C-alpha cells in the first residue's frame, strides 16, 4: 500500500500522488485541447490508479466543461469510498468558448450541485476555488463555503492559484485545508512566498503541472502532438525556450539512468522534496500512464542529486 500523508489540518490521509483529470476532459469544444481522448481508456486509467492504492482524484468543471467530472463519476461507480474527490468552482464558460471567474454564492451553489450530479456522489471531500474572482470579496465566498461544509455536501475547503494575501483573508473566516499551485522544475514561483506560508500555517500544498504538461516526460515529442493540441503553442515548445528545456531534460535523464528510474519519477521525487508539498497531481489518460504514477514516490533524491539539479536550474536562469 502506498504511503499516505496528512493533508494540512484536515482528517484526510492522501497518497503522495493523485489522479489529475485535465487531459481526460479534453474535447474540441474546450480551448485547452490535449488531443482526442478515449473515454473508456480514461475510465480504465482511473480504476488502474485505484487498484494501485492511489486514493485521491483532482478534477474541475472547467476540464472539458464537465466532461472530466462525468468520466470520474463513471470510473467511481461502486468504488466511491476508495478515493477522496477534489473538485473546484468559480471558472464559468462564456458563449464564445472563453471563460470568466465568479465566486458569488449563487454561482458556487449552482456549480456544486452540477458537480455532485456529474460525479454521481453526495459529497465533495475538497472543494477548491479555482482562480481568484476580482469582483467578489473572498470573505463572502469563503463564508458561503463554510455553510456548504455545515450542510455536509462539502467536507473541506481549498484554494487554487490564489496568492498569500487571499489565503490570509480566507483563513480569517474559516479553515483552509489545502492550496493548489503550479510547481515544477520549469516553474518554481511558489518557493518564494506560498510554500513558506503553507509550512508555517500547516496548510497542505498540492502541485499541478509538475511534469510541465508532458514536456518533462520520457519520450515526449511535440511534433507528434495533434495539430490542435494547445502544447504546440506553449512557451515550453518555442525555439527560444528549447535550450532551457533540453538542459533540464538532460539532467533528469542522467539521474534517471543512474537510478534505474524514469524522468517522470525524478521530476516527481524532486517536487516531493518540498516539506509543505503533500501531493503531486499527475494527469493520466490510459492505464499505462496510471501504472507509472507511483515510481517517484518510494525513494528520495540524494543531496548530491538535488545539488546537481539546482546547479542546472541556476545556470539556465530557472
N, C-alpha and C positions, 0 to 999 in steps of 0.2 A: 504494500500500500504506500503510495507517495506520501512524503512528509506534508503535514498541514500546519499552518501558522495562523495565529490570531490576526484578524483584520481590524486594526485600530482598537477602539474600545468597544467594539460590537461583540456579540456572542458567536460570531462566525469563525470557524477554523477552515481556512482555504488552502488548496494546493498552491504550489509556487507558480504554476501556470494555469491559465484559464482559457476557455474557448472564445476566440474572437469571431464575430459573425458579419463584419462589414463585407468581406468578399462574397459570402453566400447570399447576401442581399442583392448582389449585382443584377441589374437588368437595364435594358437600353433607355428606359424612362428616367433613370437616375443618373445624374451627371457624373458621379464618381463611378464610372463603369470599369469593372475588373475583368471584362470579357464574359463570354457565356458561362452560365453555371447550371449544372445538372442538379435538380432538387433532390432526387433520390440519393445521389452521391453525397450531397450536403447532409442529409439525414443520417446516412451511414457514418459520416465523419464525426458528427456529434456523438452518436452512440458508441463509436470506437473509443473516443476520448473518455466517455463514462466507464466503459469496460476497463480502461486502464487505471481508473480511480480518480481521474480529474473531476473536481466537484463544483465548478462554477462556470457559468456562461455569461458573457457580457454581450448585450445586444442594444438595439435602439430602434424606435420607429423610423428614424432617419435612414437607416440602412435599407435602401430599396423601397422606401416609403411603406414599411410594414412587411415586406417580403421576408426579411431575415427573421423577424419575430414569428411569423407564421411557420417557417421551417423549423425553428426551435420548438414551437408548440407540437408539431408533428413528431419530432425526434424524442420528446419527453413523454409521450403518451405511455402511461403505465410506469413511468420512471421519474415522476416529478420530484420525489423525495430524495433522489440521488444527487441532486445538484442545486446549488444556490442560483437563483435567477437575478441578474443585474440588468436593468434596462434604464432608459433615460426619458426625458421630456424636455420640451422647450423649443425644439427646432421644427418649424412647420413649413409645408410647401406653399409656393405661390403658383398662380395659374400658368406661368411661363416656364415651370420646371426648376426655378431657383428656390430659395428658402429665406426665412427670416426667423428671428428669435423672439419668443414671448413666453414669459413665466407668470402670466396673470393666473390667479387661482382657477378661474373657469376653464382656461385652456389646459392647465395641469390636470384637472379632473377629467376633461374630455380625453386627453391622451392616455391617462392611466386606465380608464375604462376600456379603451380600444386595445391597449397593450394586454390587459388581462384576458380579453377575448382572443387576441392573436396567439397568445402564449398558452391558452387553454388552462389557466390557473386561477386561483382565488387570492393570490398574494404575490407581491414582488419583494424579494429579500433586500435589494438595494435599489432605490430609485434615485437617479442622479440627474441633476440639472445639466443639460448637455453643453450649453455655452451661455455666457452672460447675456442677460436681457438689459439693454441700455435704457429701457423705458420704465420697467417695474422695479421698485426698491426690493433688494433681495430679502429684507426683513419681512416684507409682505408675503413673498413667495415661500420663504422658509417657514414662516408661521403656519401657512396653509399645509405645508408638508407634514408638520407636527400633527395637524388634525387628521391627516390620512394615516399616520402611524397609530394614532389613538383608535381609529376605526378598524385597524387590523389589516387593511389592504396593502400597506407598506410596512416593512419591518425596520428598515434603516434608511437614512438619507445620505446622499453623497453629492459631490460637485465634480464636474468635468471641465477642464480647461479654464478654471477660474483663478484669478490672481489671489495672492495672500490677503489683500485688503478685503475682498469679498468673502473669503473664508472667515476672517475675523468677525465680520458683520453677521454672517450666518450663525456663527458659534455664540453670539450674544443672544440669540433667540432660542436655539436648541442644539442638541448634539450633532456633530459631524463625524460620521463613521469612516468615510473614505473619500479620497480625492483621486482623480484620474487625469493624467497628463501624458503628452508625448515624451518619450525618453529613449534615446538610442545613442550609439557611437557617433552618429551624424547630427544629433540634436540633443544638446546637453543643458539647455537653458534652465531647467528646474533645479540644477545643482546650486544655483546662487541663492535663491530665497525659498522656493517651495519645499525642497527636501529638508533643509534645516528646520523650517517652521513645522512641518509634519512630525519630524522626530521629536521636537520639543514638546508638542502638544498631543502626542500619542495618536496621530491620525494615520490610518493605513493608506499607503500610496499604491495605486495600480498604474502600470505603464501601458501605453499603446504605441504602435509604430516602432517597436523595439527592433524589428527586422527591417525597418525603413521601407515598408511596403514591398518587401521582397528583394530590394537592392542589395541586402546583405545575406541573401540566401545562397546556398550552394547551387551552382549551375544556372544562376539567373541570367537570362539573355533578353534584354529589352526588344531586340529585333524580332523575337518570336511572339511577342505580345499581340493580341488582337489589335487591329488598326485603330479602333476607337478606345482602347484602354487608356485611362487617364494617366497612367505612369509613363506613357510615351511623351507626355508634355511636362512631366515633373522635373523640378530643378535637378534632382539627383541623376537624371538621364541626359543632362546637357553636356556638350563638349567642354564647357568652362569648368564644370564640376568633376569631370572624368578623372583628373589626376588625384584628387582627394579620395574619390570613391575607390579607385584602384589601390591606393596606399592602405586604406582600411581593409579592403578585401584581402590584400596580401598578408597583412599581419594576422587577420583571423584565420586565413588558410594555413599559415605557418604553424600557429598554435594548434589548430585542429589536427594537422598532420602529425605533430609530435605527440599529441594526446590520444590519437585514435578516435577523435570526435569529428563533428561537422562544424562548419562555420556558424550555422544556426545555434548549435549547442554553445559555442563560445560567446556569441552575441548575447544569449540569454543569461549565461553564467556571469558575464561582465555586468549586466544590469542588476542582477540579484546580489551583487556585491554591496549595493547600497542598503544600509540597515533599515531605512524607512520604507523601502520598496518591499511590499508584501506579496505582490503578484504581478506577473507579466501576461498581458493579453496576447495570445498567438492566434492570428487569423488562419483558419483551415478551410479547405474546400473539398477534401476527399479523405478516405480512410488512411491512405498512405501518409499524408501530411499529419493526420491526427496521431498516428503511431510514432511519430518522431518528436512529439511535443515535450516529452519528459527528459530528453537527452542532455539538457543543460541544467538540470535541477539537482542531481545527486552527486555533484563534485564542485570544487571551487578552484578558481584560477590562483596560481601562486603569486606571491608578491613580485617575483621577477617578471611573470607574465603580465601582471597589471601594469608594472612599470614600462614594459615594452610597448604595450598598447598606448599608455599615456604619452610616451615619447613620440609615437607616430602621430597621435592627435595634435600634440603641441606643434610638431614640425609642419603640419598642414593647416594650422590655424583653426582647429575644431576644439 
